Amino acid sequence: MAYKTITYAVEDRILTITLNRPEKLNAYCEDMHHDMFKAMDEAEADDNIRVIIVTGEGRAFCAGMDLGKGNDTFNYGELDENPDWSEYRDLGGMLALRFYESTKPMIAAINGPAVGVGITMTLPMDIRLASEDSKMGFVFVRRGVMPDGCANWFLPKLVGVGQSLEWFLSGKIFSAAEARERGLISSIYPADQLLSKAKKIAMDIAENTSAVSVALTRQMVWRMAGADHPMEAHKVETRGFYYTGRSEDANEGIMSFIEKRKPVFTNSPVSDMPPFYPWWKEPEFN
């Protein structure tokens, strides 16, 4: 599949999506939005892909929304008297929700400036790594708008309400060191080591885990973030253990451990998800 603003490369069952507008510091635009959705759909359908890494070409990860339209950048036009809000959804939020729905684990390799949508897009990813010289910022209030990318839901779950408000309300740019100290990223590496470190983590997942187990676990953690009682988790876990415990992957996981060898998991998130999935769409799930 051809892409205008990203590169799509698969090696050792790891997909690396590289934001590829280096002359614009990989600023987000409508073409990139469409490319990212196409890439996610392509990856989701490919059982050969186990992990997705997102990084940026050149010296930036993503400098936020492309401001090429000037003061019309965030202007969606006049609203109808009774607007259809599906026509006015912000691009960052749509992207974040697409990442949230992924059955593949996602790693952000933040290789430089990541501001606005450039940082909010990383929040629904599972692991965030950064280079030593990277900078981040939720700069929306300094542009006269409010945070996008569902950041008001994701960020407090990652770093807490107080820290989220400090970053949101000031709109300041902060360092990778501050991001790690406050829990937004897990590790910092020299720029020339960042991608190889991300691939090492991805390889560990790809070689040693069940794709179905990973997909279920990823969705479980995010979906339970809003649950009002641990019983909700117990309901899903009970069904999950019942169905995965009878699977070929469970047998392989046990036997490979007993036989002291690497596992060869064969169950697929495309075709072998348990029948209760997606449980959040069942109104009477109990």
Beta strands, then each sheet from edge to edge (+ up, - down):
strand 1: 6-11
strand 2: 14-19
strand 3: 51-56
strand 4: 106-110
strand 5: 114-115
strand 6: 127-131
strand 7: 135-137
strand 8: 173-175
strand 9: 187-189
sheet 1: 1+ 2- 3- 4- 6- 9-
sheet 2: 5+ 7+ 8-
end
